[in-house]
Amino acid sequence: MEYRALGESGLSVSVIGMGCWPMAGVGWTGIDDNASLAALESAMDGGITLIDTAYMYGRSGESERLVGRAISGRRDEIVLATKCGLYWDGTTLLRDSSRKRVLEQVEESLRRLNTDYIDLYQVHAPDENTPFEETAVTLAELKEQGKIRAIGVSNYDVAQMEDFARHAPLHSDQPPYNMLIRDIEAQILPHCRDNNIGVISYWPLYKGLLTGKYGRGHRFPEGDSRNDDPRFQGEELARTLDMLGRMKSIADEYGKSLAQLVIHWTSRQPGITSVLCGATRPAQVEQNVDSVGWELSDEHRTQLDGLVSELGG
């Protein structure tokens, strides 16, 4: 495994992070707690130190509770990241980053995770109904109290990060990023590089689409959110599958899967600190770990970049 500094936080994180949203069981099917616990154990055994969850992963904190069980006895081996500011009201997801809500959520997250501190505490999404100053100052106070070690945001644009950073140290941002969704290359990645803000990207395989295993006409089980995603349908799907087909020869030359090649490419983009890879089974984790620790030739890197550019993410 490879490791990188997370901005100016003083923390070092694995280049591959363990994303714990799928094991929450919301929008996914076929989830098994024992398999998820085994996946978390496999991640730690494989050198993954960044484990990322959130207060709203699961209707009642299922993901945080699983992580809390998995890290028992191994707390000092990991960088534990979770998020605040989103919560479920029945089946409705609400944003609330007010001081009151954040203070309530951090205490609940600490209980679920069975720990007395969180390494990286992130605001899950911008809340335009709460002044950013209020949220930032609250997290700064939690850091001073020792309940959190570093402060991050997720899904913020540059202006929002600048506003937040006026009132508290900002150590990381967590945006979506992959070969299909590359919006952050325009402003967010340059801003984070210029200000030494770590970037923990999510969706590197875009819900499994970039693994190449979902062909034309594939239908997921009822209740799976991917059934309603236009990227899994029609012309958009066809273009992506064509690109993946052309990438396969590169992956084959390195003895890697398409998924490993895609994750590797993502981890090598300028400004990316860590790539969150969701997994619910040990075999998936092992594949993710083997996405790094090797390098593409300059020729293959140029060829791969060209294929991604043709897709026009």
C-alpha positions as a printed NumPy array, in Angstrom:
array([[  0.   ,   0.   ,   0.   ],
       [  1.044,   3.591,  -0.591],
       [  0.455,   6.477,   1.812],
       [  0.161,  10.246,   1.448],
       [ -0.109,  13.228,   3.754],
       [ -3.666,  14.525,   4.152],
       [ -3.197,  18.23 ,   3.544],
       [ -1.849,  20.006,   6.623],
       [ -3.703,  17.77 ,   9.067],
       [ -0.631,  15.866,  10.207],
       [ -2.408,  12.637,   9.226],
       [ -1.114,  10.149,   6.689],
       [ -3.675,   8.065,   4.802],
       [ -3.586,   5.101,   2.464],
       [ -3.943,   5.962,  -1.22 ],
       [ -6.813,   3.475,  -1.33 ],
       [ -9.492,   4.186,   1.258],
       [-12.324,   1.939,   2.393],
       [-15.678,   3.473,   1.471],
       [-18.409,   2.204,   3.793],
       [-21.562,   3.473,   2.089],
       [-22.503,   0.199,   0.281],
       [-22.556,  -1.83 ,   3.504],
       [-25.222,   0.523,   4.903],
       [-27.791,  -1.298,   2.785],
       [-29.603,   1.773,   1.426],
       [-29.863,   1.682,  -2.375],
       [-27.947,  -1.606,  -2.537],
       [-29.09 ,  -5.212,  -2.423],
       [-27.522,  -8.452,  -1.205],
       [-25.727,  -6.871,   1.761],
       [-24.591,  -9.179,   4.565],
       [-23.167,  -7.855,   7.833],
       [-20.738, -10.726,   8.325],
       [-19.329, -10.279,   4.82 ],
       [-19.032,  -6.526,   5.406],
       [-17.157,  -7.101,   8.678],
       [-14.829,  -9.514,   6.894],
       [-14.27 ,  -6.899,   4.182],
       [-13.307,  -4.294,   6.783],
       [-10.901,  -6.74 ,   8.394],
       [ -9.409,  -7.532,   4.989],
       [ -8.948,  -3.808,   4.347],
       [ -6.986,  -3.301,   7.54 ],
       [ -4.939,  -6.459,   6.923],
       [ -4.154,  -5.187,   3.417],
       [ -2.722,  -1.889,   4.638],
       [ -5.746,   0.33 ,   4.108],
       [ -5.695,   2.857,   6.922],
       [ -8.442,   5.274,   5.791],
       [-11.903,   3.991,   6.695],
       [-14.641,   6.413,   5.666],
       [-18.237,   6.28 ,   6.844],
       [-20.971,   8.792,   7.725],
       [-23.773,   9.481,  10.175],
       [-26.398,   8.935,   7.463],
       [-24.949,   5.722,   5.989],
       [-27.954,   3.569,   6.801],
       [-31.33 ,   4.595,   8.144],
       [-30.112,   4.134,  11.716],
       [-26.328,   4.366,  11.49 ],
       [-25.782,   0.796,  10.279],
       [-22.462,   1.605,   8.618],
       [-20.962,   3.395,  11.622],
       [-22.021,   0.549,  13.906],
       [-20.382,  -2.043,  11.646],
       [-17.192,   0.001,  11.478],
       [-17.22 ,   0.317,  15.266],
       [-17.381,  -3.462,  15.591],
       [-14.667,  -4.03 ,  13.001],
       [-12.103,  -1.642,  14.473],
       [-12.432,  -2.891,  18.044],
       [ -8.885,  -3.671,  19.172],
       [ -7.374,  -2.083,  16.046],
       [ -8.306,   1.564,  16.544],
       [ -4.719,   2.809,  16.471],
       [ -4.13 ,   1.217,  13.054],
       [ -6.591,   3.384,  11.164],
       [ -7.561,   6.917,  10.218],
       [-11.252,   6.943,  11.053],
       [-13.331,   9.351,   8.994],
       [-17.03 ,  10.077,   9.298],
       [-19.399,  12.88 ,   8.365],
       [-22.108,  15.075,   9.823],
       [-24.833,  17.359,   8.489],
       [-27.145,  14.851,   6.811],
       [-29.755,  12.675,   8.466],
       [-32.789,  10.584,   7.608],
       [-36.293,  11.656,   8.54 ],
       [-38.044,   8.441,   7.633],
       [-37.116,   7.972,   3.988],
       [-36.327,  11.659,   3.417],
       [-32.709,  12.816,   3.56 ],
       [-32.323,  16.244,   5.175],
       [-29.411,  18.671,   5.445],
       [-28.68 ,  20.376,   8.734],
       [-25.197,  21.59 ,   9.674],
       [-26.351,  23.793,  12.528],
       [-24.304,  23.835,  15.71 ],
       [-27.02 ,  21.965,  17.591],
       [-27.292,  19.217,  14.982],
       [-23.524,  18.787,  14.594],
       [-23.006,  18.495,  18.359],
       [-25.762,  15.894,  18.551],
       [-24.399,  13.906,  15.623],
       [-20.784,  13.833,  16.757],
       [-21.766,  12.35 ,  20.107],
       [-23.957,   9.746,  18.433],
       [-21.201,   8.89 ,  15.931],
       [-18.677,   8.465,  18.74 ],
       [-21.05 ,   6.04 ,  20.475],
       [-21.761,   4.068,  17.318],
       [-18.064,   3.885,  16.414],
       [-17.13 ,   2.935,  19.966],
       [-14.301,   5.466,  20.097],
       [-13.507,   8.652,  21.98 ],
       [-12.157,  10.545,  18.972],
       [-12.661,  10.811,  15.217],
       [ -9.586,  11.356,  13.062],
       [-11.32 ,  13.201,  10.221],
       [-14.729,  14.794,  10.732],
       [-16.343,  16.055,   7.538],
       [-19.4  ,  18.152,   6.736],
       [-21.265,  15.845,   4.391],
       [-22.761,  18.496,   2.102],
       [-23.171,  22.288,   2.07 ],
       [-26.156,  23.516,   4.056],
       [-27.261,  26.851,   2.655],
       [-29.683,  27.337,   5.557],
       [-26.867,  27.48 ,   8.12 ],
       [-24.046,  30.05 ,   7.986],
       [-20.816,  28.289,   7.105],
       [-19.176,  30.19 ,   9.958],
       [-21.474,  28.473,  12.464],
       [-20.565,  25.019,  11.207],
       [-16.846,  25.752,  10.877],
       [-16.531,  27.259,  14.352],
       [-18.341,  24.268,  15.836],
       [-15.91 ,  21.829,  14.209],
       [-12.955,  23.954,  15.286],
       [-14.179,  23.723,  18.877],
       [-14.532,  19.943,  18.591],
       [-10.942,  19.801,  17.381],
       [ -9.765,  21.89 ,  20.323],
       [-11.624,  19.519,  22.654],
       [ -9.823,  16.526,  21.124],
       [-13.004,  14.872,  19.871],
       [-11.799,  15.222,  16.274],
       [ -8.272,  15.528,  14.895],
       [ -8.88 ,  17.046,  11.46 ],
       [-11.644,  18.892,   9.624],
       [-13.   ,  18.195,   6.169],
       [-15.897,  18.982,   3.881],
       [-17.598,  16.991,   1.151],
       [-19.321,  18.086,  -2.049],
       [-18.291,  21.741,  -1.546],
       [-17.339,  24.029,  -4.425],
       [-14.385,  26.423,  -4.247],
       [-16.368,  29.421,  -2.989],
       [-17.902,  27.317,  -0.233],
       [-14.506,  25.973,   0.807],
       [-13.105,  29.498,   0.914],
       [-16.001,  30.653,   3.091],
       [-15.593,  27.713,   5.458],
       [-11.808,  28.111,   5.692],
       [-12.153,  31.701,   6.931],
       [-13.439,  30.339,  10.233],
       [-11.653,  27.011,  10.768],
       [ -8.73 ,  25.009,   9.414],
       [ -9.75 ,  22.976,   6.392],
       [ -7.728,  19.829,   5.852],
       [ -9.642,  17.932,   3.177],
       [-12.411,  17.898,   0.609],
       [-14.331,  14.828,  -0.534],
       [-15.817,  15.162,  -4.046],
       [-17.006,  12.63 ,  -6.621],
       [-14.379,  11.929,  -9.26 ],
       [-13.858,   9.286, -11.912],
       [-13.3  ,   8.874, -15.641],
       [-16.904,   9.895, -16.323],
       [-17.28 ,  12.741, -13.815],
       [-14.268,  15.065, -13.992],
       [-15.757,  18.437, -13.068],
       [-13.3  ,  18.941, -10.189],
       [-10.373,  19.154, -12.602],
       [-11.431,  22.691, -13.588],
       [-11.406,  24.483, -10.23 ],
       [-11.595,  22.238,  -7.159],
       [ -8.422,  20.21 ,  -7.709],
       [ -6.304,  23.29 ,  -8.555],
       [ -7.678,  25.111,  -5.493],
       [ -6.907,  22.183,  -3.214],
       [ -3.406,  21.776,  -4.639],
       [ -2.694,  25.497,  -4.22 ],
       [ -3.938,  25.502,  -0.614],
       [ -2.587,  22.12 ,   0.477],
       [ -6.047,  20.677,   1.061],
       [ -6.232,  16.914,   0.792],
       [ -8.672,  15.42 ,  -1.708],
       [-10.402,  12.146,  -0.894],
       [-12.356,  11.237,  -4.004],
       [-15.32 ,   8.899,  -4.121],
       [-17.095,   6.93 ,  -6.871],
       [-13.9  ,   5.892,  -8.725],
       [-15.777,   3.026, -10.388],
       [-19.06 ,   4.952, -10.581],
       [-21.267,   2.438,  -8.776],
       [-19.513,  -0.444, -10.529],
       [-20.106,   0.825, -14.057],
       [-16.382,   1.288, -14.744],
       [-15.62 ,  -2.314, -13.833],
       [-16.948,  -3.306, -17.247],
       [-19.054,  -6.14 , -15.836],
       [-22.43 ,  -4.516, -16.527],
       [-23.255,  -4.837, -20.206],
       [-26.06 ,  -3.452, -22.345],
       [-29.488,  -4.344, -21.064],
       [-28.317,  -5.333, -17.587],
       [-30.987,  -4.976, -14.906],
       [-30.213,  -4.771, -11.22 ],
       [-32.499,  -6.25 ,  -8.548],
       [-35.56 ,  -4.267,  -7.581],
       [-34.682,  -1.49 ,  -5.154],
       [-31.191,  -0.943,  -6.59 ],
       [-30.743,   2.763,  -7.377],
       [-28.688,   1.998, -10.476],
       [-31.82 ,   0.956, -12.339],
       [-32.785,   4.64 , -12.511],
       [-29.341,   6.014, -13.362],
       [-29.106,   7.237, -16.993],
       [-25.392,   6.38 , -17.128],
       [-26.39 ,   2.72 , -16.982],
       [-28.692,   3.048, -19.969],
       [-28.783,   3.812, -23.679],
       [-26.155,   5.811, -25.505],
       [-24.299,   6.89 , -22.367],
       [-23.784,   3.267, -21.377],
       [-22.737,   2.322, -24.907],
       [-20.049,   5.031, -25.037],
       [-18.648,   3.977, -21.672],
       [-18.555,   0.303, -22.611],
       [-16.769,   1.142, -25.864],
       [-14.114,   3.055, -23.915],
       [-13.674,   0.214, -21.456],
       [-13.337,  -2.256, -24.28 ],
       [-10.422,  -0.258, -25.675],
       [ -8.828,  -0.015, -22.22 ],
       [ -8.896,  -3.726, -21.615],
       [ -5.778,  -4.393, -23.662],
       [ -3.82 ,  -2.004, -21.426],
       [ -5.098,  -3.693, -18.277],
       [ -4.217,  -7.098, -19.709],
       [ -0.597,  -6.076, -20.296],
       [ -0.196,  -5.454, -16.558],
       [ -2.177,  -8.476, -15.478],
       [ -4.8  ,  -6.196, -13.943],
       [ -8.566,  -6.   , -14.192],
       [-10.34 ,  -3.062, -15.758],
       [-11.445,  -1.946, -12.287],
       [ -7.854,  -1.945, -11.04 ],
       [ -6.687,   0.062, -14.038],
       [ -9.469,   2.618, -13.506],
       [ -8.705,   2.992,  -9.795],
       [ -4.987,   3.255, -10.552],
       [ -5.586,   6.041, -13.082],
       [ -7.724,   7.933, -10.566],
       [ -5.124,   7.643,  -7.82 ],
       [ -2.476,   9.148, -10.105],
       [ -4.351,  12.34 , -11.012],
       [ -2.65 ,  15.506,  -9.704],
       [ -4.123,  16.593,  -6.388],
       [ -5.808,  13.31 ,  -5.456],
       [ -4.735,  12.154,  -1.998],
       [ -6.826,   9.025,  -1.565],
       [ -9.444,   7.142,  -3.567],
       [-12.409,   5.697,  -1.68 ],
       [-13.382,   2.266,  -2.951],
       [-16.569,   0.728,  -1.642],
       [-16.58 ,  -2.969,  -0.86 ],
       [-18.816,  -5.457,   0.904],
       [-16.696,  -8.612,   0.494],
       [-13.004,  -9.42 ,   1.146],
       [-12.34 , -10.364,  -2.485],
       [-13.389,  -6.865,  -3.576],
       [-11.032,  -5.31 ,  -1.039],
       [ -8.113,  -7.418,  -2.217],
       [ -8.739,  -6.291,  -5.783],
       [ -8.832,  -2.656,  -4.671],
       [ -5.559,  -2.957,  -2.758],
       [ -3.813,  -4.326,  -5.861],
       [ -4.811,  -1.23 ,  -7.826],
       [ -1.684,   0.535,  -6.548],
       [  1.924,  -0.418,  -5.909],
       [  2.788,  -0.461,  -9.623],
       [  3.099,   2.084, -12.445],
       [  1.954,   2.498, -16.013],
       [  4.527,   3.229, -18.677],
       [  4.509,   6.751, -20.093],
       [  3.139,   5.367, -23.354],
       [  0.241,   3.6  , -21.689],
       [ -0.499,   6.572, -19.458],
       [ -0.752,   8.834, -22.512],
       [ -2.921,   6.287, -24.295],
       [ -5.241,   5.981, -21.296],
       [ -5.522,   9.737, -20.858],
       [ -6.474,  10.004, -24.514],
       [ -9.277,   7.462, -24.155],
       [-10.653,   9.288, -21.109],
       [-10.498,  12.624, -22.915],
       [-12.403,  11.195, -25.884],
       [-15.252,  10.318, -23.552],
       [-15.436,  13.968, -22.515],
       [-16.185,  13.408, -18.809]])
